[in-house]
Amino acid sequence: MIEATSKRELNKVRRRAMIVEVATRWFLENGYAATSMSAIADEIGGSKATLWSHFASKDELFAAVVDELIGRFSEEISEFLINQTFSITNLKNFLQRFLDRMMDDPSARLFRLVLGEGERFPEIQDLYWERGPATMHEHVSDFYGTAFEPDEARRLARVTIAAITGFRAQLLIAPPDLMQSEAKLFVESLVSHLHFPACEKAQRPSDAS
């Protein structure tokens, strides 16, 4: 009986994951308004009641898609920062990876989608903020905190994230061929203009190899 229950629960989890995967493609390719629960149900097959048993509304399914995408992004970036201590080299590597991940197709489409639908669905903006920028601020603060006092670490994190997310918004409307070259130049420029308080562990940009 326990084994049968476990198998049903596992199938339920797999079914939900498949629904979110299909819905992700629909929302990112077609936007919120042009995506319907019926279309998603038709693609996954089976009874439409099955879809509604997992998600009571399109809003709820949309929230699950946003949560899944942001969760993947945050996990990948967070893994890069875990056990890393501050150095100019590590900072540059992180910023380049952070920007590359923000500009990949799913992340860029999600950003546009949240901006486009955020006014209509403020809960999506809240979710995006909590799982995205707010969480990332904590991780970057911890990274800077390996070399600087907590207040300085938070200041550096706030400036760093604001700068790179602002640059991402600029790149989204720039010609595609400018992305790679401009991104690398931006990272170099940002690091060279950041003010790092005196600290034994901190290298100045000019000292980096």
Biotite code that builds the C-alpha atoms (Angstrom):
import biotite.structure as struc

atoms = struc.array([
    struc.Atom([0.000, 0.000, 0.000], chain_id="A", res_id=1, res_name="MET", atom_name="CA", element="C"),
    struc.Atom([2.825, 2.354, 0.897], chain_id="A", res_id=2, res_name="ILE", atom_name="CA", element="C"),
    struc.Atom([4.682, 1.425, -2.287], chain_id="A", res_id=3, res_name="GLU", atom_name="CA", element="C"),
    struc.Atom([1.564, 2.087, -4.390], chain_id="A", res_id=4, res_name="ALA", atom_name="CA", element="C"),
    struc.Atom([1.081, 5.465, -2.729], chain_id="A", res_id=5, res_name="THR", atom_name="CA", element="C"),
    struc.Atom([4.723, 6.391, -3.352], chain_id="A", res_id=6, res_name="SER", atom_name="CA", element="C"),
    struc.Atom([4.410, 5.424, -6.999], chain_id="A", res_id=7, res_name="LYS", atom_name="CA", element="C"),
    struc.Atom([1.293, 7.582, -7.397], chain_id="A", res_id=8, res_name="ARG", atom_name="CA", element="C"),
    struc.Atom([3.048, 10.520, -5.755], chain_id="A", res_id=9, res_name="GLU", atom_name="CA", element="C"),
    struc.Atom([6.066, 10.086, -8.028], chain_id="A", res_id=10, res_name="LEU", atom_name="CA", element="C"),
    struc.Atom([3.847, 9.999, -11.102], chain_id="A", res_id=11, res_name="ASN", atom_name="CA", element="C"),
    struc.Atom([2.086, 13.120, -9.881], chain_id="A", res_id=12, res_name="LYS", atom_name="CA", element="C"),
    struc.Atom([5.394, 14.957, -9.484], chain_id="A", res_id=13, res_name="VAL", atom_name="CA", element="C"),
    struc.Atom([6.523, 13.864, -12.947], chain_id="A", res_id=14, res_name="ARG", atom_name="CA", element="C"),
    struc.Atom([3.214, 14.920, -14.477], chain_id="A", res_id=15, res_name="ARG", atom_name="CA", element="C"),
    struc.Atom([3.439, 18.328, -12.858], chain_id="A", res_id=16, res_name="ARG", atom_name="CA", element="C"),
    struc.Atom([7.017, 18.782, -14.112], chain_id="A", res_id=17, res_name="ALA", atom_name="CA", element="C"),
    struc.Atom([5.928, 17.898, -17.650], chain_id="A", res_id=18, res_name="MET", atom_name="CA", element="C"),
    struc.Atom([3.074, 20.410, -17.480], chain_id="A", res_id=19, res_name="ILE", atom_name="CA", element="C"),
    struc.Atom([5.439, 23.161, -16.327], chain_id="A", res_id=20, res_name="VAL", atom_name="CA", element="C"),
    struc.Atom([7.904, 22.280, -19.102], chain_id="A", res_id=21, res_name="GLU", atom_name="CA", element="C"),
    struc.Atom([5.227, 22.513, -21.801], chain_id="A", res_id=22, res_name="VAL", atom_name="CA", element="C"),
    struc.Atom([3.770, 25.685, -20.283], chain_id="A", res_id=23, res_name="ALA", atom_name="CA", element="C"),
    struc.Atom([7.215, 27.280, -20.155], chain_id="A", res_id=24, res_name="THR", atom_name="CA", element="C"),
    struc.Atom([7.593, 26.929, -23.902], chain_id="A", res_id=25, res_name="ARG", atom_name="CA", element="C"),
    struc.Atom([4.091, 28.265, -24.520], chain_id="A", res_id=26, res_name="TRP", atom_name="CA", element="C"),
    struc.Atom([4.487, 31.313, -22.287], chain_id="A", res_id=27, res_name="PHE", atom_name="CA", element="C"),
    struc.Atom([7.973, 32.210, -23.528], chain_id="A", res_id=28, res_name="LEU", atom_name="CA", element="C"),
    struc.Atom([7.121, 31.758, -27.194], chain_id="A", res_id=29, res_name="GLU", atom_name="CA", element="C"),
    struc.Atom([3.608, 33.212, -27.225], chain_id="A", res_id=30, res_name="ASN", atom_name="CA", element="C"),
    struc.Atom([3.298, 35.436, -24.161], chain_id="A", res_id=31, res_name="GLY", atom_name="CA", element="C"),
    struc.Atom([0.735, 35.237, -21.405], chain_id="A", res_id=32, res_name="TYR", atom_name="CA", element="C"),
    struc.Atom([-2.369, 36.442, -23.240], chain_id="A", res_id=33, res_name="ALA", atom_name="CA", element="C"),
    struc.Atom([-1.923, 34.111, -26.225], chain_id="A", res_id=34, res_name="ALA", atom_name="CA", element="C"),
    struc.Atom([-1.386, 31.035, -24.055], chain_id="A", res_id=35, res_name="THR", atom_name="CA", element="C"),
    struc.Atom([-4.432, 29.056, -22.986], chain_id="A", res_id=36, res_name="SER", atom_name="CA", element="C"),
    struc.Atom([-4.899, 26.213, -20.557], chain_id="A", res_id=37, res_name="MET", atom_name="CA", element="C"),
    struc.Atom([-6.768, 24.322, -23.272], chain_id="A", res_id=38, res_name="SER", atom_name="CA", element="C"),
    struc.Atom([-3.818, 24.504, -25.667], chain_id="A", res_id=39, res_name="ALA", atom_name="CA", element="C"),
    struc.Atom([-1.451, 23.221, -22.990], chain_id="A", res_id=40, res_name="ILE", atom_name="CA", element="C"),
    struc.Atom([-3.850, 20.420, -22.064], chain_id="A", res_id=41, res_name="ALA", atom_name="CA", element="C"),
    struc.Atom([-4.150, 19.384, -25.717], chain_id="A", res_id=42, res_name="ASP", atom_name="CA", element="C"),
    struc.Atom([-0.375, 19.140, -26.065], chain_id="A", res_id=43, res_name="GLU", atom_name="CA", element="C"),
    struc.Atom([0.247, 17.113, -22.924], chain_id="A", res_id=44, res_name="ILE", atom_name="CA", element="C"),
    struc.Atom([-2.667, 14.812, -23.715], chain_id="A", res_id=45, res_name="GLY", atom_name="CA", element="C"),
    struc.Atom([-5.083, 13.180, -21.342], chain_id="A", res_id=46, res_name="GLY", atom_name="CA", element="C"),
    struc.Atom([-7.991, 14.799, -19.581], chain_id="A", res_id=47, res_name="SER", atom_name="CA", element="C"),
    struc.Atom([-8.122, 18.553, -19.129], chain_id="A", res_id=48, res_name="LYS", atom_name="CA", element="C"),
    struc.Atom([-9.242, 17.809, -15.605], chain_id="A", res_id=49, res_name="ALA", atom_name="CA", element="C"),
    struc.Atom([-5.731, 16.458, -14.970], chain_id="A", res_id=50, res_name="THR", atom_name="CA", element="C"),
    struc.Atom([-4.208, 19.843, -15.789], chain_id="A", res_id=51, res_name="LEU", atom_name="CA", element="C"),
    struc.Atom([-6.711, 21.647, -13.565], chain_id="A", res_id=52, res_name="TRP", atom_name="CA", element="C"),
    struc.Atom([-5.994, 19.221, -10.746], chain_id="A", res_id=53, res_name="SER", atom_name="CA", element="C"),
    struc.Atom([-2.395, 20.441, -10.713], chain_id="A", res_id=54, res_name="HIS", atom_name="CA", element="C"),
    struc.Atom([-3.032, 24.132, -11.391], chain_id="A", res_id=55, res_name="PHE", atom_name="CA", element="C"),
    struc.Atom([-6.303, 25.824, -10.529], chain_id="A", res_id=56, res_name="ALA", atom_name="CA", element="C"),
    struc.Atom([-5.777, 28.720, -12.949], chain_id="A", res_id=57, res_name="SER", atom_name="CA", element="C"),
    struc.Atom([-3.552, 30.044, -15.700], chain_id="A", res_id=58, res_name="LYS", atom_name="CA", element="C"),
    struc.Atom([-2.166, 32.575, -13.214], chain_id="A", res_id=59, res_name="ASP", atom_name="CA", element="C"),
    struc.Atom([-1.079, 29.742, -10.935], chain_id="A", res_id=60, res_name="GLU", atom_name="CA", element="C"),
    struc.Atom([0.570, 27.886, -13.814], chain_id="A", res_id=61, res_name="LEU", atom_name="CA", element="C"),
    struc.Atom([2.316, 31.063, -14.956], chain_id="A", res_id=62, res_name="PHE", atom_name="CA", element="C"),
    struc.Atom([3.659, 31.573, -11.425], chain_id="A", res_id=63, res_name="ALA", atom_name="CA", element="C"),
    struc.Atom([5.007, 28.003, -11.436], chain_id="A", res_id=64, res_name="ALA", atom_name="CA", element="C"),
    struc.Atom([6.799, 28.647, -14.736], chain_id="A", res_id=65, res_name="VAL", atom_name="CA", element="C"),
    struc.Atom([8.364, 31.868, -13.430], chain_id="A", res_id=66, res_name="VAL", atom_name="CA", element="C"),
    struc.Atom([9.380, 30.167, -10.209], chain_id="A", res_id=67, res_name="ASP", atom_name="CA", element="C"),
    struc.Atom([11.003, 27.261, -12.067], chain_id="A", res_id=68, res_name="GLU", atom_name="CA", element="C"),
    struc.Atom([12.998, 29.479, -14.441], chain_id="A", res_id=69, res_name="LEU", atom_name="CA", element="C"),
    struc.Atom([14.214, 31.814, -11.728], chain_id="A", res_id=70, res_name="ILE", atom_name="CA", element="C"),
    struc.Atom([15.041, 28.857, -9.518], chain_id="A", res_id=71, res_name="GLY", atom_name="CA", element="C"),
    struc.Atom([17.307, 27.346, -12.201], chain_id="A", res_id=72, res_name="ARG", atom_name="CA", element="C"),
    struc.Atom([19.036, 30.668, -12.792], chain_id="A", res_id=73, res_name="PHE", atom_name="CA", element="C"),
    struc.Atom([19.601, 31.378, -9.095], chain_id="A", res_id=74, res_name="SER", atom_name="CA", element="C"),
    struc.Atom([20.886, 27.852, -8.446], chain_id="A", res_id=75, res_name="GLU", atom_name="CA", element="C"),
    struc.Atom([23.461, 28.004, -11.238], chain_id="A", res_id=76, res_name="GLU", atom_name="CA", element="C"),
    struc.Atom([24.764, 31.412, -10.185], chain_id="A", res_id=77, res_name="ILE", atom_name="CA", element="C"),
    struc.Atom([24.708, 30.554, -6.494], chain_id="A", res_id=78, res_name="SER", atom_name="CA", element="C"),
    struc.Atom([26.733, 27.383, -7.095], chain_id="A", res_id=79, res_name="GLU", atom_name="CA", element="C"),
    struc.Atom([29.411, 29.499, -8.743], chain_id="A", res_id=80, res_name="PHE", atom_name="CA", element="C"),
    struc.Atom([29.674, 31.780, -5.694], chain_id="A", res_id=81, res_name="LEU", atom_name="CA", element="C"),
    struc.Atom([29.645, 29.067, -3.036], chain_id="A", res_id=82, res_name="ILE", atom_name="CA", element="C"),
    struc.Atom([33.023, 28.851, -1.265], chain_id="A", res_id=83, res_name="ASN", atom_name="CA", element="C"),
    struc.Atom([34.418, 31.652, -3.455], chain_id="A", res_id=84, res_name="GLN", atom_name="CA", element="C"),
    struc.Atom([36.336, 34.419, -1.717], chain_id="A", res_id=85, res_name="THR", atom_name="CA", element="C"),
    struc.Atom([36.669, 37.921, -3.067], chain_id="A", res_id=86, res_name="PHE", atom_name="CA", element="C"),
    struc.Atom([39.376, 38.682, -5.588], chain_id="A", res_id=87, res_name="SER", atom_name="CA", element="C"),
    struc.Atom([39.348, 40.781, -8.728], chain_id="A", res_id=88, res_name="ILE", atom_name="CA", element="C"),
    struc.Atom([39.719, 37.661, -10.858], chain_id="A", res_id=89, res_name="THR", atom_name="CA", element="C"),
    struc.Atom([36.822, 35.895, -9.141], chain_id="A", res_id=90, res_name="ASN", atom_name="CA", element="C"),
    struc.Atom([34.699, 39.024, -9.405], chain_id="A", res_id=91, res_name="LEU", atom_name="CA", element="C"),
    struc.Atom([35.292, 39.356, -13.141], chain_id="A", res_id=92, res_name="LYS", atom_name="CA", element="C"),
    struc.Atom([34.573, 35.666, -13.713], chain_id="A", res_id=93, res_name="ASN", atom_name="CA", element="C"),
    struc.Atom([31.349, 35.922, -11.733], chain_id="A", res_id=94, res_name="PHE", atom_name="CA", element="C"),
    struc.Atom([30.181, 39.068, -13.533], chain_id="A", res_id=95, res_name="LEU", atom_name="CA", element="C"),
    struc.Atom([30.825, 37.543, -16.949], chain_id="A", res_id=96, res_name="GLN", atom_name="CA", element="C"),
    struc.Atom([28.982, 34.354, -16.037], chain_id="A", res_id=97, res_name="ARG", atom_name="CA", element="C"),
    struc.Atom([26.144, 36.332, -14.453], chain_id="A", res_id=98, res_name="PHE", atom_name="CA", element="C"),
    struc.Atom([25.728, 38.448, -17.575], chain_id="A", res_id=99, res_name="LEU", atom_name="CA", element="C"),
    struc.Atom([25.962, 35.447, -19.900], chain_id="A", res_id=100, res_name="ASP", atom_name="CA", element="C"),
    struc.Atom([23.211, 33.667, -17.969], chain_id="A", res_id=101, res_name="ARG", atom_name="CA", element="C"),
    struc.Atom([20.993, 36.741, -17.926], chain_id="A", res_id=102, res_name="MET", atom_name="CA", element="C"),
    struc.Atom([21.318, 37.050, -21.680], chain_id="A", res_id=103, res_name="MET", atom_name="CA", element="C"),
    struc.Atom([20.591, 33.442, -22.605], chain_id="A", res_id=104, res_name="ASP", atom_name="CA", element="C"),
    struc.Atom([17.316, 32.921, -24.391], chain_id="A", res_id=105, res_name="ASP", atom_name="CA", element="C"),
    struc.Atom([15.073, 31.677, -21.522], chain_id="A", res_id=106, res_name="PRO", atom_name="CA", element="C"),
    struc.Atom([16.303, 34.350, -19.092], chain_id="A", res_id=107, res_name="SER", atom_name="CA", element="C"),
    struc.Atom([15.944, 37.178, -21.615], chain_id="A", res_id=108, res_name="ALA", atom_name="CA", element="C"),
    struc.Atom([12.461, 36.044, -22.620], chain_id="A", res_id=109, res_name="ARG", atom_name="CA", element="C"),
    struc.Atom([11.419, 35.701, -18.996], chain_id="A", res_id=110, res_name="LEU", atom_name="CA", element="C"),
    struc.Atom([12.646, 39.219, -18.227], chain_id="A", res_id=111, res_name="PHE", atom_name="CA", element="C"),
    struc.Atom([10.636, 40.638, -21.126], chain_id="A", res_id=112, res_name="ARG", atom_name="CA", element="C"),
    struc.Atom([7.614, 38.573, -20.112], chain_id="A", res_id=113, res_name="LEU", atom_name="CA", element="C"),
    struc.Atom([7.684, 39.761, -16.493], chain_id="A", res_id=114, res_name="VAL", atom_name="CA", element="C"),
    struc.Atom([8.056, 43.374, -17.595], chain_id="A", res_id=115, res_name="LEU", atom_name="CA", element="C"),
    struc.Atom([5.206, 43.015, -20.054], chain_id="A", res_id=116, res_name="GLY", atom_name="CA", element="C"),
    struc.Atom([2.826, 41.222, -17.696], chain_id="A", res_id=117, res_name="GLU", atom_name="CA", element="C"),
    struc.Atom([4.011, 42.638, -14.364], chain_id="A", res_id=118, res_name="GLY", atom_name="CA", element="C"),
    struc.Atom([1.583, 45.538, -14.214], chain_id="A", res_id=119, res_name="GLU", atom_name="CA", element="C"),
    struc.Atom([-1.344, 43.213, -14.827], chain_id="A", res_id=120, res_name="ARG", atom_name="CA", element="C"),
    struc.Atom([-0.018, 40.518, -12.487], chain_id="A", res_id=121, res_name="PHE", atom_name="CA", element="C"),
    struc.Atom([1.976, 42.203, -9.691], chain_id="A", res_id=122, res_name="PRO", atom_name="CA", element="C"),
    struc.Atom([2.363, 38.895, -7.887], chain_id="A", res_id=123, res_name="GLU", atom_name="CA", element="C"),
    struc.Atom([4.607, 37.757, -10.746], chain_id="A", res_id=124, res_name="ILE", atom_name="CA", element="C"),
    struc.Atom([6.826, 40.794, -10.246], chain_id="A", res_id=125, res_name="GLN", atom_name="CA", element="C"),
    struc.Atom([6.996, 40.030, -6.529], chain_id="A", res_id=126, res_name="ASP", atom_name="CA", element="C"),
    struc.Atom([7.955, 36.421, -7.243], chain_id="A", res_id=127, res_name="LEU", atom_name="CA", element="C"),
    struc.Atom([10.572, 37.481, -9.779], chain_id="A", res_id=128, res_name="TYR", atom_name="CA", element="C"),
    struc.Atom([12.055, 39.984, -7.333], chain_id="A", res_id=129, res_name="TRP", atom_name="CA", element="C"),
    struc.Atom([12.183, 37.573, -4.389], chain_id="A", res_id=130, res_name="GLU", atom_name="CA", element="C"),
    struc.Atom([13.661, 34.633, -6.316], chain_id="A", res_id=131, res_name="ARG", atom_name="CA", element="C"),
    struc.Atom([15.832, 36.774, -8.601], chain_id="A", res_id=132, res_name="GLY", atom_name="CA", element="C"),
    struc.Atom([17.379, 40.134, -7.603], chain_id="A", res_id=133, res_name="PRO", atom_name="CA", element="C"),
    struc.Atom([16.715, 39.848, -3.854], chain_id="A", res_id=134, res_name="ALA", atom_name="CA", element="C"),
    struc.Atom([18.209, 36.363, -3.593], chain_id="A", res_id=135, res_name="THR", atom_name="CA", element="C"),
    struc.Atom([21.135, 37.299, -5.792], chain_id="A", res_id=136, res_name="MET", atom_name="CA", element="C"),
    struc.Atom([21.843, 40.349, -3.619], chain_id="A", res_id=137, res_name="HIS", atom_name="CA", element="C"),
    struc.Atom([22.252, 38.036, -0.616], chain_id="A", res_id=138, res_name="GLU", atom_name="CA", element="C"),
    struc.Atom([24.707, 35.767, -2.431], chain_id="A", res_id=139, res_name="HIS", atom_name="CA", element="C"),
    struc.Atom([26.774, 38.629, -3.830], chain_id="A", res_id=140, res_name="VAL", atom_name="CA", element="C"),
    struc.Atom([26.833, 40.313, -0.408], chain_id="A", res_id=141, res_name="SER", atom_name="CA", element="C"),
    struc.Atom([28.171, 37.076, 1.078], chain_id="A", res_id=142, res_name="ASP", atom_name="CA", element="C"),
    struc.Atom([30.850, 36.962, -1.645], chain_id="A", res_id=143, res_name="PHE", atom_name="CA", element="C"),
    struc.Atom([31.992, 40.515, -0.891], chain_id="A", res_id=144, res_name="TYR", atom_name="CA", element="C"),
    struc.Atom([31.644, 39.738, 2.811], chain_id="A", res_id=145, res_name="GLY", atom_name="CA", element="C"),
    struc.Atom([34.653, 37.422, 2.610], chain_id="A", res_id=146, res_name="THR", atom_name="CA", element="C"),
    struc.Atom([36.825, 40.536, 2.299], chain_id="A", res_id=147, res_name="ALA", atom_name="CA", element="C"),
    struc.Atom([34.836, 43.543, 3.522], chain_id="A", res_id=148, res_name="PHE", atom_name="CA", element="C"),
    struc.Atom([32.749, 44.635, 6.466], chain_id="A", res_id=149, res_name="GLU", atom_name="CA", element="C"),
    struc.Atom([29.002, 43.784, 6.193], chain_id="A", res_id=150, res_name="PRO", atom_name="CA", element="C"),
    struc.Atom([27.876, 47.345, 5.370], chain_id="A", res_id=151, res_name="ASP", atom_name="CA", element="C"),
    struc.Atom([30.499, 47.676, 2.640], chain_id="A", res_id=152, res_name="GLU", atom_name="CA", element="C"),
    struc.Atom([29.665, 44.222, 1.293], chain_id="A", res_id=153, res_name="ALA", atom_name="CA", element="C"),
    struc.Atom([25.991, 45.174, 0.956], chain_id="A", res_id=154, res_name="ARG", atom_name="CA", element="C"),
    struc.Atom([26.894, 48.477, -0.708], chain_id="A", res_id=155, res_name="ARG", atom_name="CA", element="C"),
    struc.Atom([29.133, 46.775, -3.239], chain_id="A", res_id=156, res_name="LEU", atom_name="CA", element="C"),
    struc.Atom([26.505, 44.118, -3.933], chain_id="A", res_id=157, res_name="ALA", atom_name="CA", element="C"),
    struc.Atom([23.796, 46.728, -4.486], chain_id="A", res_id=158, res_name="ARG", atom_name="CA", element="C"),
    struc.Atom([25.940, 48.759, -6.890], chain_id="A", res_id=159, res_name="VAL", atom_name="CA", element="C"),
    struc.Atom([27.209, 45.686, -8.740], chain_id="A", res_id=160, res_name="THR", atom_name="CA", element="C"),
    struc.Atom([23.783, 44.151, -9.306], chain_id="A", res_id=161, res_name="ILE", atom_name="CA", element="C"),
    struc.Atom([22.177, 47.470, -10.265], chain_id="A", res_id=162, res_name="ALA", atom_name="CA", element="C"),
    struc.Atom([24.920, 48.109, -12.821], chain_id="A", res_id=163, res_name="ALA", atom_name="CA", element="C"),
    struc.Atom([24.869, 44.693, -14.449], chain_id="A", res_id=164, res_name="ILE", atom_name="CA", element="C"),
    struc.Atom([21.079, 44.362, -14.579], chain_id="A", res_id=165, res_name="THR", atom_name="CA", element="C"),
    struc.Atom([20.873, 47.839, -16.088], chain_id="A", res_id=166, res_name="GLY", atom_name="CA", element="C"),
    struc.Atom([23.420, 46.853, -18.699], chain_id="A", res_id=167, res_name="PHE", atom_name="CA", element="C"),
    struc.Atom([21.418, 43.710, -19.457], chain_id="A", res_id=168, res_name="ARG", atom_name="CA", element="C"),
    struc.Atom([18.366, 45.870, -20.194], chain_id="A", res_id=169, res_name="ALA", atom_name="CA", element="C"),
    struc.Atom([20.491, 47.911, -22.599], chain_id="A", res_id=170, res_name="GLN", atom_name="CA", element="C"),
    struc.Atom([21.771, 44.808, -24.371], chain_id="A", res_id=171, res_name="LEU", atom_name="CA", element="C"),
    struc.Atom([18.243, 43.501, -24.898], chain_id="A", res_id=172, res_name="LEU", atom_name="CA", element="C"),
    struc.Atom([17.556, 46.330, -27.336], chain_id="A", res_id=173, res_name="ILE", atom_name="CA", element="C"),
    struc.Atom([21.045, 46.461, -28.879], chain_id="A", res_id=174, res_name="ALA", atom_name="CA", element="C"),
    struc.Atom([22.080, 44.669, -32.103], chain_id="A", res_id=175, res_name="PRO", atom_name="CA", element="C"),
    struc.Atom([22.900, 41.014, -31.270], chain_id="A", res_id=176, res_name="PRO", atom_name="CA", element="C"),
    struc.Atom([26.448, 41.209, -32.646], chain_id="A", res_id=177, res_name="ASP", atom_name="CA", element="C"),
    struc.Atom([27.365, 43.791, -30.011], chain_id="A", res_id=178, res_name="LEU", atom_name="CA", element="C"),
    struc.Atom([26.522, 41.560, -27.068], chain_id="A", res_id=179, res_name="MET", atom_name="CA", element="C"),
    struc.Atom([29.742, 39.580, -26.581], chain_id="A", res_id=180, res_name="GLN", atom_name="CA", element="C"),
    struc.Atom([32.220, 42.381, -27.234], chain_id="A", res_id=181, res_name="SER", atom_name="CA", element="C"),
    struc.Atom([30.282, 44.979, -25.261], chain_id="A", res_id=182, res_name="GLU", atom_name="CA", element="C"),
    struc.Atom([29.686, 42.609, -22.361], chain_id="A", res_id=183, res_name="ALA", atom_name="CA", element="C"),
    struc.Atom([33.388, 41.929, -21.859], chain_id="A", res_id=184, res_name="LYS", atom_name="CA", element="C"),
    struc.Atom([34.258, 45.624, -22.053], chain_id="A", res_id=185, res_name="LEU", atom_name="CA", element="C"),
    struc.Atom([31.494, 46.421, -19.595], chain_id="A", res_id=186, res_name="PHE", atom_name="CA", element="C"),
    struc.Atom([32.768, 43.934, -17.028], chain_id="A", res_id=187, res_name="VAL", atom_name="CA", element="C"),
    struc.Atom([36.291, 45.370, -17.256], chain_id="A", res_id=188, res_name="GLU", atom_name="CA", element="C"),
    struc.Atom([34.990, 48.924, -16.973], chain_id="A", res_id=189, res_name="SER", atom_name="CA", element="C"),
    struc.Atom([32.681, 48.174, -14.052], chain_id="A", res_id=190, res_name="LEU", atom_name="CA", element="C"),
    struc.Atom([35.392, 46.497, -12.000], chain_id="A", res_id=191, res_name="VAL", atom_name="CA", element="C"),
    struc.Atom([37.882, 49.265, -12.708], chain_id="A", res_id=192, res_name="SER", atom_name="CA", element="C"),
    struc.Atom([35.432, 51.931, -11.504], chain_id="A", res_id=193, res_name="HIS", atom_name="CA", element="C"),
    struc.Atom([34.226, 50.202, -8.358], chain_id="A", res_id=194, res_name="LEU", atom_name="CA", element="C"),
    struc.Atom([35.647, 51.616, -5.145], chain_id="A", res_id=195, res_name="HIS", atom_name="CA", element="C"),
    struc.Atom([36.973, 48.903, -2.868], chain_id="A", res_id=196, res_name="PHE", atom_name="CA", element="C"),
    struc.Atom([37.733, 49.926, 0.722], chain_id="A", res_id=197, res_name="PRO", atom_name="CA", element="C"),
    struc.Atom([41.158, 49.064, 2.082], chain_id="A", res_id=198, res_name="ALA", atom_name="CA", element="C"),
    struc.Atom([41.307, 45.393, 2.959], chain_id="A", res_id=199, res_name="CYS", atom_name="CA", element="C"),
    struc.Atom([44.129, 42.899, 3.229], chain_id="A", res_id=200, res_name="GLU", atom_name="CA", element="C"),
    struc.Atom([42.292, 40.397, 1.040], chain_id="A", res_id=201, res_name="LYS", atom_name="CA", element="C"),
    struc.Atom([41.243, 42.876, -1.634], chain_id="A", res_id=202, res_name="ALA", atom_name="CA", element="C"),
    struc.Atom([43.263, 43.389, -4.809], chain_id="A", res_id=203, res_name="GLN", atom_name="CA", element="C"),
    struc.Atom([43.009, 46.579, -6.763], chain_id="A", res_id=204, res_name="ARG", atom_name="CA", element="C"),
    struc.Atom([42.082, 46.068, -10.438], chain_id="A", res_id=205, res_name="PRO", atom_name="CA", element="C"),
    struc.Atom([45.568, 47.168, -11.477], chain_id="A", res_id=206, res_name="SER", atom_name="CA", element="C"),
    struc.Atom([47.051, 44.349, -9.378], chain_id="A", res_id=207, res_name="ASP", atom_name="CA", element="C"),
    struc.Atom([45.053, 41.608, -11.077], chain_id="A", res_id=208, res_name="ALA", atom_name="CA", element="C"),
    struc.Atom([46.829, 39.420, -13.551], chain_id="A", res_id=209, res_name="SER", atom_name="CA", element="C"),
])
